[in-house]
Protein backbone atom coordinates (compact mmCIF):
# COMPACT_ATOMS: atom_id res chain seq x y z
CA UNK A 1 0.00 0.00 0.00
CA UNK A 2 2.82 2.40 0.86
CA UNK A 3 4.59 1.61 -2.42
CA UNK A 4 1.35 2.10 -4.36
CA UNK A 5 0.67 5.45 -2.65
CA UNK A 6 4.16 6.80 -3.33
CA UNK A 7 4.10 5.49 -6.91
CA UNK A 8 0.69 7.04 -7.56
CA UNK A 9 1.88 10.36 -6.11
CA UNK A 10 4.98 10.43 -8.33
CA UNK A 11 3.04 9.37 -11.43
CA UNK A 12 0.30 11.92 -10.70
CA UNK A 13 2.77 14.77 -10.22
CA UNK A 14 4.67 13.96 -13.40
CA UNK A 15 1.56 13.38 -15.50
CA UNK A 16 -0.28 16.50 -14.40
CA UNK A 17 2.60 18.97 -14.39
CA UNK A 18 4.12 17.70 -17.65
CA UNK A 19 0.76 17.71 -19.42
CA UNK A 20 -0.65 20.98 -18.05
CA UNK A 21 2.38 22.99 -16.96
CA UNK A 22 3.28 24.61 -13.66
CA UNK A 23 0.39 26.82 -12.62
CA UNK A 24 -1.93 27.32 -9.63
CA UNK A 25 -4.68 25.54 -11.57
CA UNK A 26 -2.52 22.46 -12.02
CA UNK A 27 -1.64 22.60 -8.34
CA UNK A 28 -5.34 22.54 -7.46
CA UNK A 29 -5.86 19.55 -9.77
CA UNK A 30 -2.95 17.78 -8.04
CA UNK A 31 -4.43 18.48 -4.59
CA UNK A 32 -7.86 17.27 -5.69
CA UNK A 33 -6.36 14.14 -7.21
CA UNK A 34 -4.32 13.32 -4.11
CA UNK A 35 -7.25 13.93 -1.73
CA UNK A 36 -9.47 11.68 -3.85
CA UNK A 37 -6.73 9.04 -4.07
CA UNK A 38 -6.35 9.06 -0.28
CA UNK A 39 -10.10 8.51 0.10
CA UNK A 40 -10.03 5.78 -2.55
CA UNK A 41 -7.15 4.01 -0.81
CA UNK A 42 -8.89 4.16 2.56
CA UNK A 43 -12.16 2.85 1.14
CA UNK A 44 -10.33 0.12 -0.78
CA UNK A 45 -8.61 -1.09 2.38
CA UNK A 46 -11.91 -1.08 4.30
CA UNK A 47 -13.88 -2.84 1.54
CA UNK A 48 -11.22 -5.49 0.97
CA UNK A 49 -11.03 -6.21 4.70
CA UNK A 50 -14.82 -6.23 5.15
CA UNK A 51 -15.42 -8.60 2.23
CA UNK A 52 -12.55 -10.93 3.26
CA UNK A 53 -11.09 -11.00 -0.24
CA UNK A 54 -8.04 -13.24 -0.50
CA UNK A 55 -6.48 -11.73 -3.61
CA UNK A 56 -5.96 -15.24 -4.99
CA UNK A 57 -8.49 -14.90 -7.77
CA UNK A 58 -6.40 -15.87 -10.80
CA UNK A 59 -3.35 -17.86 -11.86
CA UNK A 60 -0.97 -14.90 -11.71
CA UNK A 61 -1.93 -14.17 -8.11
CA UNK A 62 -1.50 -17.83 -7.15
CA UNK A 63 1.96 -17.97 -8.73
CA UNK A 64 2.98 -14.71 -7.07
CA UNK A 65 1.77 -15.94 -3.69
CA UNK A 66 3.58 -19.26 -4.12
CA UNK A 67 6.89 -17.70 -5.16
CA UNK A 68 6.78 -14.64 -2.85
CA UNK A 69 4.99 -15.70 0.29
CA UNK A 70 5.78 -12.46 2.09
CA UNK A 71 3.62 -10.34 -0.22
CA UNK A 72 0.14 -9.39 1.02
CA UNK A 73 -2.26 -10.32 -1.76
CA UNK A 74 -4.96 -8.15 -0.19
CA UNK A 75 -2.50 -5.28 -0.33
CA UNK A 76 -2.02 -5.98 -4.03
CA UNK A 77 -5.78 -5.57 -4.58
CA UNK A 78 -5.79 -2.24 -2.72
CA UNK A 79 -2.72 -1.04 -4.62
CA UNK A 80 -4.33 -2.02 -7.92
CA UNK A 81 -7.46 -0.02 -7.10
CA UNK A 82 -5.41 3.05 -6.13
CA UNK A 83 -3.19 3.02 -9.22
CA UNK A 84 -6.10 2.08 -11.49
CA UNK A 85 -8.12 5.06 -10.24
CA UNK A 86 -5.33 7.56 -10.85
CA UNK A 87 -5.80 7.94 -14.61
CA UNK A 88 -9.53 8.58 -14.37
CA UNK A 89 -9.12 10.95 -11.42
CA UNK A 90 -6.60 12.94 -13.48
CA UNK A 91 -9.28 13.49 -16.13
CA UNK A 92 -12.00 14.49 -13.65
CA UNK A 93 -9.94 16.86 -11.50
CA UNK A 94 -8.37 18.71 -14.44
CA UNK A 95 -11.79 19.09 -16.06
CA UNK A 96 -13.30 20.54 -12.87
CA UNK A 97 -10.51 23.07 -12.45
CA UNK A 98 -10.93 24.09 -16.11
CA UNK A 99 -14.71 24.37 -15.71
CA UNK A 100 -14.35 26.72 -12.74
CA UNK A 101 -11.79 28.81 -14.63
CA UNK A 102 -14.00 29.13 -17.69
CA UNK A 103 -17.04 30.06 -15.58
CA UNK A 104 -14.99 32.80 -13.89
CA UNK A 105 -13.82 34.15 -17.25
CA UNK A 106 -17.34 34.00 -18.73
CA UNK A 107 -18.96 35.82 -15.82
CA UNK A 108 -16.65 38.14 -13.94
CA UNK A 109 -17.59 38.76 -10.33
CA UNK A 110 -19.46 35.47 -9.89
CA UNK A 111 -19.61 34.77 -6.16
CA UNK A 112 -18.21 31.59 -4.61
CA UNK A 113 -21.50 29.79 -3.88
CA UNK A 114 -23.09 30.19 -7.35
CA UNK A 115 -19.71 29.40 -8.92
CA UNK A 116 -19.41 26.19 -6.90
CA UNK A 117 -22.98 25.14 -7.74
CA UNK A 118 -22.56 25.81 -11.47
CA UNK A 119 -19.25 23.91 -11.64
CA UNK A 120 -20.77 21.07 -9.62
CA UNK A 121 -23.56 20.71 -12.19
CA UNK A 122 -20.95 20.40 -14.92
CA UNK A 123 -19.04 17.86 -12.85
CA UNK A 124 -22.18 15.84 -12.14
CA UNK A 125 -22.79 15.31 -15.87
CA UNK A 126 -19.14 14.49 -16.46
CA UNK A 127 -18.88 12.07 -13.56
CA UNK A 128 -21.98 10.07 -14.53
CA UNK A 129 -20.47 9.22 -17.91
CA UNK A 130 -17.06 8.57 -16.36
CA UNK A 131 -18.48 6.16 -13.77
CA UNK A 132 -20.32 4.35 -16.55
CA UNK A 133 -17.04 4.07 -18.42
CA UNK A 134 -15.25 2.73 -15.35
CA UNK A 135 -17.91 0.11 -14.52
CA UNK A 136 -18.20 -1.02 -18.15
CA UNK A 137 -14.41 -1.29 -18.40
CA UNK A 138 -14.31 -3.57 -15.35
CA UNK A 139 -17.26 -5.59 -16.69
CA UNK A 140 -15.65 -5.88 -20.12
CA UNK A 141 -12.38 -7.11 -18.64
CA UNK A 142 -14.25 -9.74 -16.63
CA UNK A 143 -16.68 -10.70 -19.41
CA UNK A 144 -15.23 -14.18 -20.16
CA UNK A 145 -15.34 -14.96 -16.47
CA UNK A 146 -18.93 -13.76 -16.14
CA UNK A 147 -19.97 -15.87 -19.12
CA UNK A 148 -18.24 -18.88 -17.59
CA UNK A 149 -20.17 -18.43 -14.35
CA UNK A 150 -23.42 -18.03 -16.28
CA UNK A 151 -22.87 -21.32 -18.10
CA UNK A 152 -22.17 -23.08 -14.82
CA UNK A 153 -25.81 -22.44 -13.74
CA UNK A 154 -24.76 -21.30 -10.28
CA UNK A 155 -26.98 -19.05 -8.15
CA UNK A 156 -26.36 -15.31 -8.51
CA UNK A 157 -25.52 -15.01 -4.81
CA UNK A 158 -22.83 -17.68 -5.19
CA UNK A 159 -21.37 -15.92 -8.22
CA UNK A 160 -21.40 -12.45 -6.64
CA UNK A 161 -19.71 -13.65 -3.46
CA UNK A 162 -17.01 -15.66 -5.18
CA UNK A 163 -13.55 -14.15 -4.75
CA UNK A 164 -13.07 -13.39 -8.44
CA UNK A 165 -16.36 -11.56 -8.99
CA UNK A 166 -16.37 -9.90 -5.57
CA UNK A 167 -12.95 -8.42 -6.36
CA UNK A 168 -14.30 -6.86 -9.56
CA UNK A 169 -17.36 -5.52 -7.71
CA UNK A 170 -15.20 -3.95 -4.99
CA UNK A 171 -12.90 -2.39 -7.59
CA UNK A 172 -15.82 -0.87 -9.47
CA UNK A 173 -17.59 0.40 -6.34
CA UNK A 174 -14.55 1.90 -4.65
CA UNK A 175 -13.28 3.46 -7.87
CA UNK A 176 -16.70 4.99 -8.52
CA UNK A 177 -17.01 6.41 -5.00
CA UNK A 178 -13.55 7.98 -5.29
CA UNK A 179 -14.49 9.53 -8.62
CA UNK A 180 -17.78 10.93 -7.33
CA UNK A 181 -16.02 12.42 -4.30
CA UNK A 182 -13.34 14.02 -6.47
CA UNK A 183 -15.86 16.41 -8.07
CA UNK A 184 -16.90 18.40 -4.96
CA UNK A 185 -13.39 18.20 -3.49
CA UNK A 186 -11.68 19.61 -6.57
CA UNK A 187 -14.46 22.09 -7.30
CA UNK A 188 -14.24 23.51 -3.78
CA UNK A 189 -10.45 23.87 -4.09
CA UNK A 190 -10.75 25.56 -7.49
CA UNK A 191 -13.43 27.97 -6.25
CA UNK A 192 -11.24 28.82 -3.25
CA UNK A 193 -8.34 29.58 -5.60
CA UNK A 194 -10.40 31.96 -7.74
CA UNK A 195 -12.18 33.53 -4.75
CA UNK A 196 -8.97 34.68 -3.01
CA UNK A 197 -8.09 38.36 -3.11
CA UNK A 198 -5.50 39.14 -5.84
CA UNK A 199 -2.82 40.15 -3.33
CA UNK A 200 -2.99 36.70 -1.65
CA UNK A 201 -2.00 34.83 -4.83
N, C-alpha and C positions, 0 to 999 in steps of 0.2 A: 504493500500500500504506500509506504514512504517513497519507494522508487518510482511508483506510478505517479504520485503527486508531484515529485520533483521533475520528472520527465515531462508531464503535462504542462507544468509551469514554464519550463524552458521552451518547449515546442510552441506554447501559446504566445510567449513573448516574441520569439523569432518570427512566427507566422504573422502576427498582428502588426508588429513594428516594421517588418520588411515589406509587407503588402500595403500598409496604409501610412507609413511614415511616422516620424516623431512629432506628435501634436497632443494637446490636451484631450482632444476627442478620442484619439487612439488610447490614451491613458485610461479614459473612462471605460472604453470597451474592454481593456485588459482587466480593470477592477471588476467589472460586471461579470466577465468570463470566469475569473478566479473565485468570486463569491458563489457563483452558480456551480462551479466545479466542486467547491468545498461542500456545498449542500448535497450535490449528487453523490460524492464520495461517502458522506455520512449516511445518507439514505441507503446507498448500496450495501454498506456494511451492516446496517440494521436489517434490511430485507433478507440478505443472504443468511444472516444468523437466525432470523425468525423462521425462515422456511427450511432451515437445516439442509441447505444445498451442500453436496459433497465436492462439486467441481470435477467429478470423475464421469463426465457425461459423454465423452468420446474417446476414440483410440489414442489421440495425441495426448490427452490429459492422463490417461492410464499409463502410457509410456513415460511421460514426464514424472509422474508420481513414483513409478517403479525405479527409475534411474536417478532421481533426485528426491529422496524421501524427506529431505528437510524443507522442501518448498510447501507453503500453505496453498492448497488448491482453491480454498475459499478466497484467499487473498488474490489469487489470479483472476477469479471472477470479478471481484471488486475493482481490481486494476483495469481489467478489460472494459468495464462499464465507464470508468472515469476517462480513460484515453479515448474510447469510442464516442463519448459525448462531446469531446473537445471541438471536433470539426464543426458540428452542428451549432454548438454554442457560439463559436466564432462568427458564424453567419448571422445569428439572431442578435447578438450584442452589437456588432458593427452596424447592422441595419437600424436598430433602435437609436443609437447615437446619431446616425445620419438623419433619421426621421425627425428627431428633436431639433437638430441644426437647421433643417429645411423649413420646419414650422416657424422657427425663430426668424429666419430670413424672410419668409413670406408674410409674416405679420409681426412687425416690430412692436415691442412693448407688451407682448402677450404675457400675462401673469403666470406664475408657476403652476397654480392648480389647473387652469384650463389647458396649459401647455402639457402637463402630465397626462391629463385625461385624453387629449387629442392623440398624443403619441401612443398611449396605451391602447386606444382603439385600433391604430395601425398595427401595433404589435400583436393584438389579439387575432387579427386576420392572418398575419404572417405565421404566428405560432400554430394555428390550427392546421395549416397546410404542412408545416414542418413536422409536427407530431405525426400526421398521417404518413408522411414520407418515412419517418423513423420506424413506425410500427410496421409498415408494409415492407421495409427493407429487412427487418428482423424476420418477418413472416416468410418473405421470399427466400432468405438464406436457409430457413428451416423447412422449406416446402417438401423436399423429399422425405424428411423425417415425419412430417405431419401426415403425408400420404401413406407412409408405412404404418403408422399407428391406426389410420382409418381402415386400412385393409385387414388389420389384425382383429377388428370387431371388438375392441376393448371399450369399456365404459368411459365416457368423457371425463369423469372424475379421476379415473385411474390414469388417463393420458395427461391431464392437466397437472397432476401431482407427481408425475414421474420426473426424475432429476433433469433429464434433457429438456423437456418442455417447460418445466418450472423455471429453469435457468433463462430461457428465452423470454418468458413472461416477466420475470423480475427485471431483466435488462431493458425491455420495452417500457415497463412502468416507471422504473427509476429514471431512465433517460428522459421520458416524457415529463415527469414532475420537475426535473432539473431545468428542462427547456422552458416550461411554463413559468417557473419562478424567475428565470433570467430576464423576462420582459419587464416586470415592475422594478426589479433591482436595478437593471441598467438604465431604464427610463428615469428613475428617481435620481440616479447619479448624474445623468446627462442634463436633466432639468436643473439640478443644483449647480452644475458647472456654468450654465448659461444665465442663471439667476443671480450669480455673484456680482457685486459691484465691480466695475472695470479696474479699479485700483487694487483689488485683491487678487487679480490674475497673476 
